Amino acid sequence: MKKYLLLIIGILALNKPGATQDQPVFQSESFEEAKPWSHLKFYNRPENFQFAIVSDRTGGHRPGVFEKAVAKLNLLMPEFVVSVGDLIEGYSKDSAEINLQWDEFNSFIGQLEPPFFYVPGNHDFSNEMMKNQWLARYGRDYYYFIYKDVLFILMNTNDGDGITFSTDQVNYVKKVLETHSNVKWTLFFMHHPIWAYEGRDGFAEMETLLGNRPYTVFAGHTHMYLHSLRNNRNYYVLGTTGGGSELRGPRFGEYDHITWVTLTDQGPKVINLGLDALYDSDISNEKTREMARSLLKSTQFDHLTLVKNNAGNQATKDLKPEDIFPGGSVKFLVRNTADQALRLKAHFFHHHTLSPSINQVDTLIAPGTNYQMDVQLTPSREVKLADLAPLELDWKLGYDTDRNDVPFFLEGSHLINLLEFPKQIEFKADPIFMGSTEVKIDNPYAGTVLRYTLDGNEPIANSPVYQGAIRLDNTAPIKVRIFDGEGNQSRSQVMEKTYTKVKPLEPKVTRSAQPGLKYQYYEGNFEVLPDFTKLKATKTGSTTSLVPESMAQRNDHYAILFEGYLEVPAEGIYTFYLHSDDGAKFFVQDQLVVDNDGSHSAQTRRG
């Protein structure tokens, strides 16, 4: 009897907490008709969850920003936080230094209350030593987990040869996808937006395997936020959480933020929490990216100053700094390369000596057009050119937006220094030619003329006027300068370009040429390309590949000389492009064609 009673008491005690579960989540006093709320459809689905993503902390990190994000995350209380890499500055082979950097970063994560999931970026995983330290600290550089029936796949875009995935990683992800084919949603996290690297897209295989599966992709690296649609799926490239940025604003994708993700039955809902504001997930997209590029290009203002000589007649020589400024004009040029109108607001700050005829402007510049502000400059007293302070034009340029929308503009100051000689003119022809050539010259300023010479002298007010392409049959230097209709000479550089008539190189005929290139491999601490004739090669051979790593016997501090024949299908002028990470030069028959020498990151030169 006692056992029976004790058992009942035990069951009742176990069931007691369940009584509170049956109570309604929401309770209130009674209302007859009108109620002080809109509805009672609460967002309270246990299967939904929220997590946060942080983007690049490094690549020119700004101290204190990531720590600020950690403090905000603790207040926001996400269920966990995922990264997209570049957590330390890295790029060192000093293990003690890398260890210190990881200790510093992990001290920040030690202040973070929710769990943190690591993803490697190029700053975290750039050499063998850093790879080993990552694996020793974190066990894996790519992995997956499932949370509330959502598959999270965290990848390493520095795992293969360059920016890509290794075959092992691709096979691993394929197996994970096959094993977990029935999850509610799949989320990918990686550092590089690998799909944007044409010809190196190891992600394409996985996209094919994904088929109709619902998924979303998050990446970082560019320090510029961008939302795009690919395969009718959302792909996000995040901005920064402390990494180097010009911080021109969310419309330019340049801002510090935390990405906040809510997983629902319909998939992720994404919003970006600026460290001081909230921004919609589509704040910077493919359309606004082009608008931002055009706006940035439009802020590359040009100005042209024209000055009379002391007599007010046609100028035949430059005004010297010690000469009295007789007055003149400024042409301020804004180019709108966008397919939408740009709003320009500008005004001159007060100048103690010069009075501009136009003090301020507020105008709309039509798409694809130029706006030129013509301003007469009148001195209020006699003053030497050297004593004139620069004119300062305060400007604001951007797109008109709704009152409640995020502003989309840039602003700053443009200095007009009458002592300077800016470049203004662009030549439109290659500097070498065979037979004859026609040289076109671009003059962007309305109400002006170009005067030129072909004899080496500088153009003056009675030099020939450019009225169309200049035909050249022989080598000649072309010198050009801008004048106005009254013969006033501009204070711009005399632009000069020499056009050289050339003969084709004589071909070297050989019957013994074989496919591929001969190479000589050298080792040494080279800062620039050495004189190979003074060195002894460590290794020689032939190859059909221009990948230096395939011939190298060490990770760095080596040089390779390639030699071979180039088949030219037809006589003509050819342009060669040389892309290299660190130094490279390209010669044809002992003539230097492209110089891309020196210690530098990957860049392309032409010749």
C-alpha positions as CSV (number, residue, x, y, z in Angstrom):
1,M,0.0,0.0,0.0
2,K,2.8,2.4,0.9
3,K,4.6,1.6,-2.3
4,Y,1.5,2.3,-4.3
5,L,1.0,5.6,-2.5
6,L,4.6,6.6,-3.0
7,L,4.5,5.8,-6.7
8,I,1.4,8.0,-7.1
9,I,3.1,10.8,-5.3
10,G,6.2,10.3,-7.5
11,I,4.1,10.4,-10.7
12,L,2.3,13.5,-9.5
13,A,5.6,15.2,-8.7
14,L,7.0,14.4,-12.2
15,N,3.8,15.6,-13.9
16,K,3.6,18.8,-11.9
17,P,5.8,21.0,-14.2
18,G,3.7,19.8,-17.1
19,A,0.7,21.6,-15.7
20,T,2.4,25.0,-16.5
21,Q,3.0,23.9,-20.1
22,D,-0.7,23.6,-20.6
23,Q,-1.2,27.2,-19.5
24,P,-1.6,29.7,-22.4
25,V,1.5,31.7,-23.4
26,F,-0.6,34.9,-23.5
27,Q,-3.1,36.0,-20.8
28,S,-4.8,39.3,-20.3
29,E,-7.9,40.8,-18.8
30,S,-11.2,40.6,-20.7
31,F,-12.1,43.0,-23.5
32,E,-15.6,43.1,-25.1
33,E,-14.9,44.4,-28.6
34,A,-12.1,46.9,-29.1
35,K,-8.7,45.7,-28.1
36,P,-5.4,47.5,-27.6
37,W,-3.4,45.2,-30.0
38,S,-3.4,44.3,-33.7
39,H,-3.5,40.5,-33.5
40,L,-2.2,37.6,-31.4
41,K,-0.3,35.6,-34.1
42,F,2.9,35.5,-32.1
43,Y,6.3,34.6,-33.7
44,N,6.7,31.7,-31.3
45,R,7.6,28.6,-33.2
46,P,10.1,26.4,-31.3
47,E,11.6,25.1,-34.5
48,N,12.6,28.6,-35.7
49,F,15.9,30.0,-34.4
50,Q,18.2,33.0,-34.8
51,F,22.0,33.2,-35.2
52,A,24.5,35.8,-36.2
53,I,27.4,36.0,-38.6
54,V,30.5,38.1,-38.3
55,S,32.7,39.1,-41.3
56,D,36.3,40.0,-41.8
57,R,38.0,41.3,-38.7
58,T,41.4,41.7,-40.4
59,G,43.1,42.7,-43.6
60,G,44.0,46.2,-42.2
61,H,42.1,45.7,-39.0
62,R,40.8,48.7,-37.0
63,P,41.3,48.1,-33.3
64,G,38.2,48.0,-31.1
65,V,35.6,47.3,-33.8
66,F,35.4,43.5,-33.4
67,E,35.4,43.9,-29.6
68,K,32.4,46.3,-30.0
69,A,30.6,43.7,-32.1
70,V,31.2,41.1,-29.4
71,A,29.6,43.3,-26.8
72,K,26.6,44.0,-29.1
73,L,26.2,40.2,-29.7
74,N,26.0,39.5,-26.0
75,L,23.1,42.0,-25.8
76,L,21.4,40.6,-28.9
77,M,21.6,37.0,-27.6
78,P,21.8,34.9,-30.8
79,E,21.8,31.1,-30.3
80,F,25.3,31.0,-31.8
81,V,27.7,33.0,-34.0
82,V,29.3,31.9,-37.3
83,S,32.3,33.5,-38.9
84,V,33.4,33.8,-42.6
85,G,37.1,34.0,-41.9
86,D,40.0,36.5,-41.7
87,L,40.1,36.5,-37.9
88,I,43.8,37.4,-37.5
89,E,46.3,39.4,-39.7
90,G,48.5,36.3,-40.3
91,Y,50.6,36.1,-43.4
92,S,53.7,35.2,-41.4
93,K,55.9,32.2,-41.0
94,D,56.8,33.1,-37.4
95,S,54.9,30.6,-35.3
96,A,55.3,32.7,-32.1
97,E,53.8,35.7,-33.8
98,I,50.9,33.7,-35.2
99,N,50.4,32.1,-31.8
100,L,50.1,35.6,-30.2
101,Q,47.6,36.7,-32.8
102,W,45.4,33.7,-32.1
103,D,45.7,34.2,-28.4
104,E,44.5,37.8,-28.9
105,F,41.6,36.8,-31.0
106,N,40.5,34.0,-28.7
107,S,40.6,36.5,-25.8
108,F,37.8,38.4,-27.7
109,I,35.9,35.2,-28.2
110,G,36.3,34.4,-24.5
111,Q,34.1,37.4,-23.9
112,L,31.4,36.1,-26.3
113,E,28.6,34.3,-24.5
114,P,27.0,32.3,-27.3
115,P,29.0,29.5,-29.1
116,F,31.3,30.7,-31.9
117,F,32.1,28.6,-35.1
118,Y,35.4,29.2,-36.8
119,V,35.9,29.4,-40.6
120,P,39.4,30.0,-42.1
121,G,40.2,33.0,-44.3
122,N,43.4,33.7,-46.3
123,H,44.8,35.7,-43.4
124,D,44.3,32.7,-41.1
125,F,45.5,29.9,-43.4
126,S,48.2,31.2,-45.7
127,N,51.1,28.8,-45.3
128,E,51.9,25.3,-44.0
129,M,52.8,26.5,-40.5
130,M,49.6,28.4,-40.2
131,K,47.7,25.4,-41.5
132,N,49.2,23.2,-38.8
133,Q,48.5,25.7,-36.1
134,W,44.9,26.0,-37.2
135,L,44.5,22.2,-37.2
136,A,46.2,21.9,-33.8
137,R,43.8,24.6,-32.3
138,Y,40.6,23.8,-34.0
139,G,40.9,20.2,-35.3
140,R,39.3,20.7,-38.8
141,D,39.4,23.4,-41.4
142,Y,36.1,22.3,-43.0
143,Y,33.2,20.6,-41.3
144,Y,29.5,20.5,-40.8
145,F,26.8,20.4,-38.2
146,I,23.0,20.2,-38.0
147,Y,20.9,22.5,-35.9
148,K,17.1,22.1,-35.7
149,D,17.1,20.3,-39.1
150,V,19.2,22.9,-40.8
151,L,22.5,21.7,-42.3
152,F,25.5,24.1,-41.8
153,I,28.5,23.4,-44.1
154,L,31.6,25.4,-43.2
155,M,34.3,25.4,-45.9
156,N,37.9,26.4,-46.5
157,T,38.6,28.3,-49.7
158,N,42.3,28.2,-49.2
159,D,42.5,24.4,-49.1
160,G,43.5,23.8,-52.8
161,D,46.0,25.3,-55.2
162,G,45.3,29.0,-54.7
163,I,41.7,30.1,-54.1
164,T,39.7,27.0,-54.4
165,F,38.8,23.7,-52.7
166,S,40.9,20.5,-52.6
167,T,39.5,17.4,-54.2
168,D,39.2,15.9,-50.7
169,Q,37.1,18.8,-49.5
170,V,34.8,18.6,-52.5
171,N,34.3,14.9,-52.0
172,Y,33.7,15.4,-48.3
173,V,31.0,18.0,-49.0
174,K,29.4,15.8,-51.7
175,K,29.2,13.0,-49.1
176,V,27.7,15.3,-46.5
177,L,25.0,16.5,-48.9
178,E,24.2,12.9,-50.0
179,T,24.0,11.7,-46.4
180,H,21.8,14.6,-45.3
181,S,19.5,15.1,-48.3
182,N,16.3,15.7,-46.4
183,V,17.1,18.6,-44.1
184,K,14.9,21.6,-44.0
185,W,17.6,24.0,-45.4
186,T,21.3,24.0,-46.2
187,L,23.6,26.9,-45.4
188,F,27.2,27.3,-46.7
189,F,29.8,29.5,-45.1
190,M,33.2,30.2,-46.7
191,H,35.7,33.1,-46.9
192,H,36.2,33.8,-50.6
193,P,33.1,34.3,-52.8
194,I,34.4,31.4,-54.8
195,W,31.6,31.5,-57.4
196,A,33.0,34.9,-58.5
197,Y,36.4,33.5,-59.4
198,E,36.0,32.6,-63.1
199,G,37.9,29.4,-64.0
200,R,38.6,28.6,-60.3
201,D,35.1,27.8,-59.2
202,G,35.2,24.5,-57.3
203,F,31.8,25.3,-56.0
204,A,30.1,24.7,-59.3
205,E,30.2,20.9,-58.8
206,M,28.4,21.3,-55.5
207,E,25.8,23.6,-57.0
208,T,25.0,20.9,-59.6
209,L,24.7,18.3,-56.8
210,L,22.4,20.6,-54.8
211,G,19.8,20.6,-57.6
212,N,16.5,21.8,-56.2
213,R,17.5,21.6,-52.6
214,P,16.9,24.9,-50.7
215,Y,20.2,26.6,-49.7
216,T,21.8,29.9,-49.0
217,V,25.5,30.9,-49.3
218,F,27.5,33.4,-47.1
219,A,31.1,34.6,-47.8
220,G,33.4,37.5,-47.0
221,H,36.9,38.6,-48.2
222,T,36.0,41.6,-50.4
223,H,35.2,43.9,-47.5
224,M,32.3,45.1,-49.6
225,Y,28.8,43.8,-48.9
226,L,26.8,42.4,-51.9
227,H,23.6,40.5,-52.2
228,S,23.0,38.6,-55.4
229,L,20.8,35.9,-56.9
230,R,22.4,32.9,-58.4
231,N,20.5,29.7,-59.4
232,N,17.5,31.5,-57.9
233,R,19.2,31.3,-54.5
234,N,20.5,34.0,-52.2
235,Y,24.3,34.6,-52.2
236,Y,25.7,37.0,-49.7
237,V,29.2,38.6,-49.6
238,L,29.4,40.3,-46.3
239,G,31.2,43.6,-45.5
240,T,33.5,43.9,-42.5
241,T,33.5,43.5,-38.7
242,G,36.6,45.5,-38.2
243,G,38.6,44.8,-41.4
244,G,40.1,47.5,-43.5
245,S,37.4,49.7,-45.3
246,E,36.9,53.2,-46.6
247,L,33.5,53.0,-44.8
248,R,31.7,55.0,-47.5
249,G,28.4,53.6,-46.3
250,P,26.0,50.8,-46.8
251,R,25.0,51.8,-50.3
252,F,28.6,51.2,-51.3
253,G,28.7,47.9,-49.3
254,E,31.4,49.5,-47.1
255,Y,30.3,49.3,-43.4
256,D,30.9,47.3,-40.3
257,H,28.0,45.0,-39.4
258,I,26.7,41.8,-37.9
259,T,24.5,39.7,-40.1
260,W,21.4,38.5,-38.2
261,V,19.6,35.4,-39.6
262,T,16.3,34.0,-38.5
263,L,15.5,30.5,-39.8
264,T,11.8,30.0,-40.7
265,D,9.9,27.3,-42.6
266,Q,10.3,29.6,-45.7
267,G,14.1,29.8,-45.2
268,P,16.5,32.4,-43.8
269,K,15.4,35.9,-43.2
270,V,18.4,38.1,-43.2
271,I,19.0,41.6,-41.8
272,N,22.3,43.4,-41.3
273,L,22.8,45.1,-38.0
274,G,25.2,48.0,-38.5
275,L,27.1,48.5,-35.3
276,D,25.2,51.7,-35.0
277,A,22.1,51.0,-37.2
278,L,20.0,48.4,-39.0
279,Y,20.2,47.7,-42.7
280,D,18.0,45.5,-45.0
281,S,19.7,42.5,-46.4
282,D,19.4,44.0,-49.9
283,I,20.9,47.3,-49.0
284,S,23.8,46.7,-51.5
285,N,22.9,44.5,-54.5
286,E,24.0,44.0,-58.1
287,K,22.1,47.1,-59.2
288,T,23.3,49.4,-56.4
289,R,26.8,48.1,-56.9
290,E,26.8,49.5,-60.5
291,M,25.2,52.7,-59.2
292,A,28.0,53.0,-56.5
293,R,30.7,52.3,-59.1
294,S,29.3,55.0,-61.4
295,L,29.0,57.4,-58.5
296,L,32.6,56.8,-57.4
297,K,33.7,57.3,-61.0
298,S,31.7,60.6,-61.2
299,T,33.6,62.0,-58.1
300,Q,36.8,61.9,-60.1
301,F,36.3,65.6,-61.0
302,D,38.3,67.5,-63.5
303,H,38.8,71.2,-63.6
304,L,40.5,73.5,-66.1
305,T,41.8,77.0,-65.4
306,L,42.3,79.5,-68.2
307,V,44.4,82.7,-67.6
308,K,44.9,85.8,-69.7
309,N,48.3,87.5,-69.9
310,N,48.8,90.9,-68.3
311,A,47.7,92.8,-71.4
312,G,44.5,90.7,-71.7
313,N,45.5,89.5,-75.2
314,Q,46.1,86.0,-76.5
315,A,48.5,84.1,-74.3
316,T,51.7,82.9,-75.9
317,K,53.5,81.7,-72.8
318,D,52.7,80.5,-69.3
319,L,52.0,82.9,-66.5
320,K,54.8,82.7,-64.0
321,P,54.2,82.5,-60.2
322,E,55.7,85.9,-59.7
323,D,53.4,87.5,-62.3
324,I,50.3,89.4,-61.4
325,F,47.1,87.4,-61.8
326,P,45.0,89.2,-64.5
327,G,41.8,87.2,-64.0
328,G,40.6,84.1,-65.8
329,S,38.0,81.3,-65.5
330,V,37.5,77.8,-64.2
331,K,35.7,75.0,-66.0
332,F,34.5,72.4,-63.4
333,L,33.5,69.1,-65.0
334,V,31.4,66.2,-63.7
335,R,30.8,63.1,-65.7
336,N,27.6,61.0,-65.0
337,T,28.4,57.5,-66.3
338,A,25.3,56.0,-64.5
339,D,22.0,55.1,-66.0
340,Q,20.2,57.3,-63.5
341,A,20.3,61.0,-62.8
342,L,22.8,62.4,-60.3
343,R,22.1,65.3,-58.0
344,L,25.0,67.8,-57.6
345,K,25.0,70.3,-54.9
346,A,28.1,72.5,-54.7
347,H,29.3,75.9,-53.4
348,F,32.5,77.8,-53.2
349,F,33.9,78.7,-49.8
350,H,34.7,82.3,-49.3
351,H,38.0,83.4,-50.9
352,H,39.8,86.5,-49.7
353,T,41.1,87.5,-53.2
354,L,39.0,85.9,-55.9
355,S,35.3,86.4,-56.6
356,P,33.7,83.5,-58.5
357,S,30.8,84.5,-60.9
358,I,28.9,81.4,-59.7
359,N,28.8,80.8,-56.0
360,Q,26.7,77.7,-55.7
361,V,24.8,75.2,-57.8
362,D,22.0,72.6,-57.3
363,T,21.4,70.6,-60.5
364,L,20.3,67.2,-61.8
365,I,22.8,65.6,-64.2
366,A,21.1,63.4,-66.8
367,P,22.3,59.8,-67.2
368,G,25.3,59.5,-69.5
369,T,26.0,63.2,-69.8
370,N,28.5,65.7,-68.6
371,Y,27.9,68.8,-66.5
372,Q,30.3,71.7,-66.9
373,M,30.2,74.7,-64.5
374,D,31.9,77.7,-66.1
375,V,33.0,80.2,-63.5
376,Q,34.7,83.5,-64.1
377,L,37.4,84.5,-61.6
378,T,37.8,88.2,-60.8
379,P,40.6,89.3,-58.4
380,S,39.5,91.9,-55.8
381,R,43.0,93.4,-55.7
382,E,46.4,93.1,-57.4
383,V,47.9,89.8,-56.4
384,K,50.7,87.5,-57.6
385,L,49.8,84.1,-58.9
386,A,52.0,82.5,-56.2
387,D,50.1,84.3,-53.5
388,L,46.7,83.0,-54.5
389,A,45.2,80.5,-52.1
390,P,43.4,77.5,-53.7
391,L,39.7,77.8,-54.4
392,E,37.7,75.3,-52.3
393,L,34.5,73.8,-53.8
394,D,32.4,72.0,-51.3
395,W,30.3,69.3,-53.1
396,K,27.7,66.6,-52.5
397,L,26.9,64.2,-55.3
398,G,24.5,61.3,-55.3
399,Y,21.1,59.9,-56.2
400,D,17.8,61.4,-55.1
401,T,16.1,58.9,-52.6
402,D,12.8,58.9,-50.7
403,R,12.9,60.7,-47.5
404,N,12.8,57.5,-45.4
405,D,15.3,55.6,-47.6
406,V,19.0,55.2,-46.8
407,P,20.9,58.2,-48.4
408,F,23.0,57.4,-51.4
409,F,25.6,60.1,-51.9
410,L,29.2,61.1,-51.4
411,E,30.5,64.5,-50.3
412,G,33.8,66.3,-50.0
413,S,35.9,69.3,-51.0
414,H,37.6,69.8,-54.3
415,L,40.7,72.2,-54.3
416,I,41.4,74.3,-57.4
417,N,45.1,75.4,-57.2
418,L,45.9,77.9,-59.9
419,L,49.6,77.0,-59.6
420,E,49.1,73.4,-60.6
421,F,49.1,72.0,-64.1
422,P,46.8,69.0,-64.1
423,K,46.7,66.5,-66.9
424,Q,43.5,66.9,-69.0
425,I,43.9,65.3,-72.5
426,E,43.8,61.6,-73.5
427,F,45.4,60.3,-76.7
428,K,43.4,57.5,-78.5
429,A,46.0,55.4,-80.3
430,D,48.8,52.9,-79.6
431,P,52.3,54.5,-79.4
432,I,53.7,52.3,-82.1
433,F,52.5,51.7,-85.7
434,M,53.5,50.3,-89.0
435,G,52.7,52.1,-92.3
436,S,50.6,55.0,-91.0
437,T,48.3,55.7,-88.1
438,E,45.5,58.2,-87.1
439,V,45.6,59.7,-83.7
440,K,42.4,60.9,-82.0
441,I,42.5,63.2,-79.0
442,D,39.8,63.5,-76.4
443,N,38.9,67.0,-75.2
444,P,36.2,66.9,-72.5
445,Y,35.6,70.6,-72.1
446,A,32.9,72.5,-74.0
447,G,33.8,75.9,-75.3
448,T,37.5,75.1,-75.8
449,V,39.8,74.1,-78.6
450,L,42.9,71.9,-78.8
451,R,46.0,73.3,-80.4
452,Y,48.9,71.0,-81.3
453,T,52.3,70.8,-82.8
454,L,54.3,68.0,-84.5
455,D,57.8,69.7,-84.5
456,G,58.6,69.4,-80.7
457,N,57.6,73.0,-79.9
458,E,54.9,73.8,-77.3
459,P,51.5,74.9,-78.7
460,I,50.7,78.6,-78.6
461,A,47.6,80.6,-79.5
462,N,48.3,80.4,-83.3
463,S,49.2,76.7,-83.4
464,P,47.0,74.5,-85.6
465,V,43.6,73.6,-84.1
466,Y,42.7,69.9,-83.7
467,Q,39.7,69.2,-85.9
468,G,39.8,65.5,-86.3
469,A,42.2,62.6,-86.3
470,I,45.8,63.5,-87.0
471,R,47.4,61.3,-89.7
472,L,51.0,60.2,-89.2
473,D,53.2,58.5,-91.8
474,N,56.4,58.8,-89.8
475,T,57.6,58.9,-86.2
476,A,56.5,62.2,-84.6
477,P,56.0,63.8,-81.2
478,I,52.5,65.3,-80.7
479,K,52.1,68.1,-78.2
480,V,48.7,69.4,-77.3
481,R,47.2,72.1,-75.1
482,I,43.7,73.5,-74.4
483,F,42.8,77.1,-75.3
484,D,39.4,78.9,-75.1
485,G,37.7,80.6,-78.0
486,E,39.4,83.9,-77.2
487,G,42.9,82.4,-77.3
488,N,43.4,82.3,-73.5
489,Q,45.8,79.5,-72.6
490,S,44.9,76.9,-70.0
491,R,46.9,76.2,-67.0
492,S,47.1,72.5,-67.8
493,Q,50.0,70.3,-68.8
494,V,51.2,70.3,-72.3
495,M,50.3,66.7,-73.1
496,E,52.9,64.9,-75.2
497,K,53.1,61.5,-76.8
498,T,55.6,60.2,-79.3
499,Y,54.3,57.9,-82.0
500,T,57.0,55.6,-83.4
501,K,56.9,53.9,-86.7
502,V,58.4,50.5,-86.4
503,K,59.3,47.5,-88.6
504,P,58.4,43.9,-87.7
505,L,61.1,41.8,-86.0
506,E,62.7,39.3,-88.3
507,P,61.5,35.8,-87.4
508,K,63.9,33.1,-86.2
509,V,63.2,30.0,-88.3
510,T,64.0,26.7,-86.6
511,R,63.1,23.2,-87.5
512,S,64.2,21.7,-84.1
513,A,61.6,23.5,-81.9
514,Q,59.6,21.2,-79.7
515,P,56.3,21.9,-77.9
516,G,56.8,23.5,-74.5
517,L,59.5,25.7,-72.9
518,K,62.9,25.1,-71.5
519,Y,63.5,26.3,-68.0
520,Q,66.3,26.9,-65.6
521,Y,65.6,26.9,-61.9
522,Y,67.6,29.1,-59.4
523,E,67.5,29.5,-55.6
524,G,68.4,32.6,-53.7
525,N,67.0,35.5,-51.7
526,F,65.9,37.6,-54.7
527,E,64.1,40.9,-54.3
528,V,64.1,41.5,-58.0
529,L,64.9,39.3,-61.0
530,P,68.6,38.4,-61.0
531,D,71.1,38.5,-63.9
532,F,70.8,34.8,-64.8
533,T,74.0,34.9,-66.8
534,K,75.9,35.2,-63.5
535,L,74.2,32.4,-61.7
536,K,74.4,28.6,-61.9
537,A,71.0,26.8,-62.2
538,T,70.0,24.4,-59.5
539,K,67.8,22.5,-61.9
540,T,67.0,22.5,-65.7
541,G,64.4,20.8,-67.8
542,S,61.4,21.4,-70.1
543,T,57.8,21.9,-69.3
544,T,54.4,22.6,-70.9
545,S,53.2,24.4,-67.8
546,L,53.8,28.0,-66.8
547,V,53.1,27.2,-63.1
548,P,56.3,28.0,-61.2
549,E,55.2,26.0,-58.2
550,S,55.3,22.8,-60.2
551,M,59.1,23.2,-60.7
552,A,60.0,24.8,-57.4
553,Q,61.9,22.8,-54.7
554,R,61.0,25.2,-51.9
555,N,58.0,27.5,-51.0
556,D,59.7,30.8,-51.8
557,H,63.1,32.5,-52.6
558,Y,63.6,31.1,-56.1
559,A,63.6,32.3,-59.7
560,I,62.9,30.5,-63.0
561,L,64.0,31.5,-66.5
562,F,61.7,30.2,-69.3
563,E,62.8,30.1,-72.9
564,G,61.1,29.0,-76.1
565,Y,59.6,30.0,-79.4
566,L,56.4,31.9,-80.1
567,E,54.4,31.2,-83.2
568,V,53.1,34.4,-84.8
569,P,50.3,33.7,-87.3
570,A,50.4,37.0,-89.1
571,E,52.5,40.2,-89.3
572,G,51.1,42.9,-87.1
573,I,51.4,44.7,-83.7
574,Y,50.6,42.4,-80.7
575,T,49.9,43.3,-77.1
576,F,51.2,41.0,-74.4
577,Y,49.9,40.8,-70.8
578,L,52.0,39.4,-68.0
579,H,50.3,38.4,-64.7
580,S,52.5,37.6,-61.8
581,D,52.7,37.4,-58.0
582,D,56.2,38.9,-57.3
583,G,58.6,39.8,-60.2
584,A,58.4,38.8,-63.8
585,K,59.7,40.1,-67.1
586,F,58.8,39.1,-70.7
587,F,61.3,39.4,-73.6
588,V,60.9,38.8,-77.3
589,Q,64.3,38.4,-79.1
590,D,66.1,40.0,-76.2
591,Q,63.8,43.1,-76.3
592,L,62.0,43.8,-73.0
593,V,58.3,43.9,-73.8
594,V,56.6,43.7,-70.4
595,D,58.3,44.7,-67.1
596,N,56.3,43.4,-64.0
597,D,59.4,43.0,-61.8
598,G,59.7,43.6,-58.0
599,S,58.2,42.2,-54.9
600,H,54.4,42.7,-55.1
601,S,51.1,41.0,-54.9
602,A,49.4,39.6,-58.0
603,Q,49.1,42.2,-60.7
604,T,49.0,42.4,-64.5
605,R,51.2,44.6,-66.8
606,R,51.1,45.0,-70.5
607,G,53.4,45.9,-73.3
